[in-house]
Each structure stands twice: as C-alpha cells, then as structure tokens.
Amino acid sequence: MLQAFQEVVKDYSTPPENTLNRDMTAQISSYVSFLIECRPLSISMGNAIRFVKNRIAKLPITLSESEAKASLHSDIERFINEKIIGADTVIVEHAVTKIRDGDVLLTYGSSTVIEMILVHAHELGKKFRVFVVDSRPKLQGKLLLRRLIKRGINCTYTHITAISYIMHQVTKVFLGASSVFSNGTVYSRVGTACVAMVANAFRVPVLVCCEAYKFHEKVQLDYSICSNELGDPNAISKVHGREDINYLNGLTNNAKLKFLNLMYDATPSDYISMIITDYGMVPPTSVPVIVREYQKEHLLQSSKIVI
C-alpha cells in the first residue's frame, strides 16, 4: 500500500487554483475509500495512512511541487525502511535472546517475523525444535513449515485440535500479531487466543512479536466480536480434495443456514507474558508507553487527521 502511495506521489500533478496539501490529501482519501470497499482496513494500514496524511499536511507551502513530492516520497521510503523492514530486524535481535539450547518452541499459523526469528536462531547454532500449529481453512502453517524444513530446522506439524496434547512438551510460545491495543489485547489470526490460553494453563510463556506501527491507542475488550473481517463461507463449508465428506455442498445460499468464518480473534493481556517490539521487550501493561512514544515520533498531530 505504501509503495502504491509512492507511485501516486510520483504521478501527482497539482490542479490549477489548488494547493498540493489539500488536493493530494483528498486524492489519498479517495484511494483509501476504494481500499475499504475491497476489504476492511487493518490497524497497521490505518496507522500508515495517518502517517502519510500527516506528512502531507506538514509540507511547507514554500516548497515547489517537485520538492514537496520528493520530500513526501522520501518520508514514505524512510517509514518503510525504519518501521517495517528495520523494525523486524530489531525484533529478531531481541527475540533470539529468549531462545536457548534444548528449547521446544511453538508457533501458530504463519508469521514473517516469527519465521525470521527461528531462522536467525538456527543460523546462530542454537539447538531447538519447533511445533507448527495450524488450522483450517487457510492452513498457512504449511507454508511456514515448508520454509523452516528447507532451512534444516527440526519441526513437528499438527492442527490446533491437538494443542492441549502437545503443550506439556513446549517451553515457549512465539506468536505474531495483526495489532496490539492499548490495554495489551492482541488482535491476530483466529485461533491465536486459544493457543495463548492453553499455554497459560500449562504455565508456558507466551511471547508476542509485533512492530510498533501495528499498535493502537484504542481499548477493546473483545475486538473479535465488535469488529472483525469475515472470510469466504465456502472456505469452511468445503474440504478441498475430499468430495466424500463435503456434506454442506450447495448450502451456502440456504436462508436457514449461516456460515461464520471469522478471520481474527482477540487475546486478553492476561495470557501474554511479553510483547517484543522494535522499542524493546515489554509486558502488556506497558503497551500505552509504546503507543505514546510512537505517536510522539510519527503521529503527533494524528488526532487532527481523518482517514
């Protein structure tokens, strides 16, 4: 999305009798409206949009159009490098210090930053094995499993239904996140809360890895119900390759039946041991500090910017 905004800036030309600040903000808003029509905006996308609009609003009117476009393009590039790519590198450096020889790690689904952590720890020569826990309908864990095996990492693959059976072997749980709210609630792929709760019951530490640009100041007790994204109902009504057990074929349009395919859930902070961010490793109770520092650095005037 940010790279698309860079192309928008590159191709932009200020109309006659208009100012760049106002007109470009309006154009960005129209593109955002189109994105929202396609699918709900994630918290990280919302924060990135606020950043771009904030930078547009702060452009000095004394700059020429070419100078303003170059400045804005540079700001977006710096955000990508520092807050997305660079943030993952910092998180990896922090997280590998928590992995020790003999550890049995568990992760759920597929997270880019978790994959980077496991690969880097393996490259450092640390001896550990990984449980990759997965669930239908996306089965994203298979993609992570394939990449870890190619790296030579010892893995075990299972579905979330076996989580309580394997948890007694696990020493640490590493989870990715789509967002973290101000009260420490973690918003992530549906099933994450189940994994964290089982780990908590077995007294296994749960470490969530999340970049600061995904943090949000809102407080939500159960964001998974208040606001969520619905997936394709056919994804849970069918089992691909198993026509013999596709008993629900043709029922997706039945008025008497509703398929609820939720994409995300909310994990209460009580089940999270530590959140690893590009600002350091903090307990869930310290999330408001991260939010404040991030906004002070990037979104000081974000309250005046409307998505």
Disulfide bonds with the S-S distance in Angstrom:
none
